[in-house]
Amino acid sequence: MEAMYLQEAHEEYLQALKAGQREYKALTGEGKDPYPVVLEQAPGYQGNEATRLLGTMEIPIDRIIGIKTAGRSASFSAGFMPLLSVETEFAVKWISLCAAHLSSGIRDPIVCFEYLGNFYVQEGNKRVSVLKHFGATRVPAVVTRIIPALTEDPQIQAYYEFMEFFKHTGLYQIQYRQPGAYGELLAHLGKEPEEDWTEMERRPFWRISSISGTPLIL
């Protein structure tokens, strides 16, 4: 690894560390959890849900909200900025990864679980941290979907509608919490429920934030 990339990566870590410390202080001051959400502690998660391997895809980085298990949670702020001092082994690995990103980019996909439209990292927490620090909007990922049992809960019913919507659009950027919203959106766009979207039709949605509530009006 070239020395100039390591030196630059060292400076980037210090900036990311300050961002993580600011976020930690702000969240604790508000009485909120300052660390990434742990899947095993996510509301409604039972651990015995059905799963489906979706394969490798690009996912919106703002939907990565947590980690699979609690082992590394204290290393990051809720936004995946580092919290450990620059003298730690964790920092050394983060800096090395950052230097590789500066040199040639991060290409290896992370491994994560998707639950109710959000992502929880199993492998690649530091990759997410580095990419978030540099403002990436999407990240390659091997995704396994966790499928909750269908209940009368409106959020669960809406999620089942999302799974059908995703089958034809591949979009995580549009997520509603009330059933019926996807049908309204498709009607507004003049699309049939089982009509596959082209890349050109998907592209305008790639940079929008995920939403809930009433349908998006274009």
C-alpha positions as CSV (number, residue, x, y, z in Angstrom):
1,M,0.0,0.0,0.0
2,E,1.5,3.3,-1.1
3,A,2.5,5.6,1.8
4,M,0.5,8.6,0.5
5,Y,-2.7,6.6,0.5
6,L,-2.1,5.4,4.0
7,Q,-1.4,9.0,5.2
8,E,-4.5,10.3,3.5
9,A,-6.6,7.4,4.9
10,H,-5.2,8.2,8.4
11,E,-6.5,11.8,8.1
12,E,-9.8,10.5,6.8
13,Y,-10.1,8.2,9.8
14,L,-9.6,11.2,12.2
15,Q,-12.4,13.1,10.4
16,A,-14.7,10.1,10.5
17,L,-13.9,9.5,14.1
18,K,-14.9,13.1,14.9
19,A,-18.2,12.6,13.0
20,G,-18.9,9.5,15.0
21,Q,-18.2,11.2,18.3
22,R,-20.5,14.1,17.4
23,E,-23.3,11.7,16.4
24,Y,-22.7,9.6,19.6
25,K,-22.9,12.7,21.8
26,A,-26.0,14.1,20.0
27,L,-27.9,10.8,20.3
28,T,-27.0,10.1,23.9
29,G,-28.0,13.7,24.7
30,E,-31.5,12.9,23.2
31,G,-31.7,9.7,25.1
32,K,-31.4,7.6,22.0
33,D,-29.3,4.5,21.2
34,P,-26.0,5.8,19.8
35,Y,-25.1,2.5,18.1
36,P,-26.3,0.7,15.0
37,V,-29.5,-1.3,15.4
38,V,-28.9,-5.0,16.2
39,L,-31.1,-7.2,14.1
40,E,-31.7,-9.6,16.9
41,Q,-33.2,-6.7,18.9
42,A,-35.3,-5.2,16.0
43,P,-39.0,-4.7,16.8
44,G,-41.0,-7.8,15.8
45,Y,-38.0,-9.9,14.9
46,Q,-38.4,-13.5,16.2
47,G,-35.4,-15.3,14.7
48,N,-37.4,-18.1,13.2
49,E,-38.7,-16.3,10.2
50,A,-38.4,-17.7,6.7
51,T,-35.5,-16.4,4.6
52,R,-34.8,-16.0,0.9
53,L,-31.5,-15.4,-0.8
54,L,-31.9,-12.5,-3.2
55,G,-28.3,-12.7,-4.5
56,T,-25.9,-9.8,-5.2
57,M,-27.3,-6.4,-6.0
58,E,-26.7,-2.7,-5.3
59,I,-28.6,-1.4,-2.3
60,P,-29.2,2.1,-1.1
61,I,-26.7,2.8,1.7
62,D,-29.1,4.9,3.7
63,R,-31.2,1.8,4.2
64,I,-28.3,0.1,6.1
65,I,-29.3,0.8,9.6
66,G,-27.7,-2.0,11.7
67,I,-25.7,-5.1,12.1
68,K,-26.6,-8.8,12.4
69,T,-25.2,-9.4,15.9
70,A,-24.1,-7.1,18.7
71,G,-20.4,-8.1,18.7
72,R,-19.2,-5.0,16.9
73,S,-22.0,-2.5,17.6
74,A,-19.9,-0.4,20.0
75,S,-17.3,0.2,17.4
76,F,-19.6,2.4,15.3
77,S,-22.0,5.2,15.9
78,A,-25.6,4.7,14.6
79,G,-24.5,6.1,11.2
80,F,-21.6,3.7,11.0
81,M,-18.9,6.3,11.8
82,P,-16.0,4.8,13.8
83,L,-15.9,5.4,17.6
84,L,-12.6,3.7,18.5
85,S,-9.3,5.6,18.9
86,V,-6.8,5.7,16.1
87,E,-4.4,3.5,18.1
88,T,-6.7,0.5,18.0
89,E,-6.5,-2.5,15.7
90,F,-9.9,-1.6,14.5
91,A,-8.6,1.8,13.3
92,V,-5.6,0.2,11.6
93,K,-7.9,-2.0,9.6
94,W,-10.3,0.8,8.8
95,I,-7.4,3.0,7.6
96,S,-6.0,0.1,5.5
97,L,-9.4,-0.4,3.9
98,C,-9.8,3.3,3.3
99,A,-6.4,3.4,1.6
100,A,-7.5,0.6,-0.7
101,H,-10.6,2.6,-1.5
102,L,-8.6,5.7,-2.3
103,S,-6.3,3.6,-4.5
104,S,-8.6,1.4,-6.4
105,G,-12.1,1.5,-4.8
106,I,-14.1,-1.0,-2.7
107,R,-15.6,-3.6,-5.0
108,D,-16.2,-6.7,-2.8
109,P,-19.9,-6.9,-1.8
110,I,-20.9,-6.8,1.8
111,V,-23.1,-9.6,3.2
112,C,-26.3,-8.5,4.8
113,F,-29.9,-9.4,5.8
114,E,-32.9,-7.4,4.8
115,Y,-35.7,-7.1,7.3
116,L,-38.8,-5.0,6.6
117,G,-36.9,-3.0,4.0
118,N,-33.9,-2.2,6.1
119,F,-30.4,-3.8,6.0
120,Y,-28.3,-5.4,8.7
121,V,-24.7,-6.1,8.0
122,Q,-23.2,-9.6,8.7
123,E,-19.9,-9.1,6.9
124,G,-18.5,-5.7,5.8
125,N,-19.2,-3.2,8.6
126,K,-16.0,-1.3,7.9
127,R,-16.7,-1.3,4.2
128,V,-20.0,0.4,5.0
129,S,-18.3,2.8,7.3
130,V,-15.7,3.9,4.7
131,L,-18.2,4.2,1.9
132,K,-20.6,6.2,4.1
133,H,-17.8,8.5,5.1
134,F,-17.1,9.2,1.4
135,G,-20.8,9.8,0.7
136,A,-21.6,6.7,-1.4
137,T,-25.3,6.3,-2.2
138,R,-25.2,2.6,-3.1
139,V,-23.2,-0.4,-2.1
140,P,-22.9,-3.9,-3.6
141,A,-24.3,-6.5,-1.3
142,V,-25.2,-10.2,-1.1
143,V,-28.7,-9.9,0.4
144,T,-30.8,-12.5,2.3
145,R,-34.4,-11.4,2.9
146,I,-36.1,-12.2,6.2
147,I,-39.8,-12.7,5.6
148,P,-42.1,-12.1,8.6
149,A,-45.3,-14.1,8.9
150,L,-48.3,-12.3,7.4
151,T,-50.4,-10.7,10.1
152,E,-53.1,-8.0,10.4
153,D,-50.4,-5.4,11.2
154,P,-50.7,-2.7,8.4
155,Q,-46.9,-2.5,8.3
156,I,-46.6,-6.2,7.6
157,Q,-49.3,-6.1,5.0
158,A,-47.6,-3.2,3.3
159,Y,-44.3,-5.1,3.4
160,Y,-45.9,-8.0,1.5
161,E,-47.1,-5.5,-1.1
162,F,-43.5,-4.2,-1.2
163,M,-42.1,-7.6,-1.9
164,E,-44.4,-7.9,-4.9
165,F,-43.5,-4.3,-6.0
166,F,-39.8,-5.1,-5.6
167,K,-40.1,-8.2,-7.7
168,H,-40.9,-6.0,-10.7
169,T,-38.9,-2.9,-9.9
170,G,-35.9,-3.9,-7.9
171,L,-36.3,-0.6,-5.9
172,Y,-35.7,-0.3,-2.2
173,Q,-36.0,3.5,-2.4
174,I,-39.8,3.5,-2.1
175,Q,-41.2,2.0,1.0
176,Y,-44.7,2.5,2.5
177,R,-46.1,1.5,5.8
178,Q,-49.7,1.4,4.8
179,P,-51.3,-1.2,2.5
180,G,-52.7,0.0,-0.8
181,A,-50.0,2.7,-1.3
182,Y,-48.1,0.7,-3.9
183,G,-51.2,0.2,-6.0
184,E,-51.9,3.9,-5.9
185,L,-48.4,4.7,-6.9
186,L,-48.5,2.3,-9.8
187,A,-51.8,3.7,-11.0
188,H,-50.4,7.2,-10.8
189,L,-47.5,6.1,-13.0
190,G,-49.7,4.2,-15.4
191,K,-47.9,0.9,-14.6
192,E,-49.6,-2.5,-14.2
193,P,-48.8,-4.4,-11.0
194,E,-47.0,-7.2,-12.7
195,E,-45.2,-5.1,-15.3
196,D,-41.4,-5.2,-15.1
197,W,-39.7,-1.8,-14.9
198,T,-36.8,-0.9,-17.2
199,E,-33.6,0.6,-15.9
200,M,-34.6,4.0,-17.3
201,E,-37.8,3.8,-15.3
202,R,-36.0,2.9,-12.1
203,R,-33.2,5.4,-12.4
204,P,-35.1,8.5,-11.2
205,F,-35.8,6.7,-7.9
206,W,-32.3,5.7,-7.1
207,R,-31.3,8.9,-5.3
208,I,-34.5,9.6,-3.4
209,S,-34.9,8.7,0.3
210,S,-37.2,5.9,1.3
211,I,-40.6,7.2,2.4
212,S,-43.6,6.1,4.4
213,G,-47.2,7.4,4.6
214,T,-49.0,8.7,1.5
215,P,-47.9,7.7,-2.0
216,L,-45.2,9.7,-3.7
217,I,-46.6,12.3,-6.1
218,L,-44.3,12.8,-9.0
